């Protein structure tokens, strides 16, 4: 059994990704149609997957600190 603290859940990774999407694409964006917005988001996802996507590296050393 492996204990995963709530602060390191997979949901946090999703929140981080949506934050990057908002910062890189949505902030201060102006679109003339919904299709234009969707196309830009899909292009961002393709570019992100090709150039920036990489597995997250865990840094936890497995040592439990007892207080």
N, C-alpha and C positions, 0 to 999 in steps of 0.2 A: 504494500500500500504506500502511496506517495501523497504527502500533504502538500497542497498548492494553496498558498496564502491568497486571500481575496484580492489583494493589491496586485497580484501578478497573473490574473486570470486572462484567458484568451480574449475576453471582452475588452480589456484594456488595449490590446493590440489593434482591435477594430476601431476603437476610439482614436488611437494614434493615427491610423490610416485615414479616417475621415477628417481629422484635423489637418493632415497634409493636403488632402483633396481640397478642403475649404480654403486653405492658405494659398495653394498653388493655382487653383482654377476659379473658385467661386467668389473670393473676396474681390470687390470692386469690379466684378464682371458685368457686362451688358450684352444681352442677347436679343435678337430681333424675333426669335421664335423658339418654341420648345425644342424643335428638331435641332436647331443650332446649338442649344445648350447640351442636349443629349450627345450630339456628335463630338462636342469638345470634351465632355466627360469620358466618352469611350476612347477618344484619342489619348487622353491623359492616362487611362488605364493601360492601354497598349504600350505606350511609351514607358510608363512606370515598370510594367512587367519585363520589358526588354532591357532596360538600363539600370534600374534601381533596386528591383526586388531581390531580396536575399533572405535566407532564414535568419531569424533572430538568434543571437548568440547568448546563451544563458551564462551568467557570471556567478551563480550561487555555487559555493565550494562544498556544500554539504555539511557544513559545521553548524550545529545548533548552539546558540548562545543562551545559556540558562541564567536567569536573573534571580 
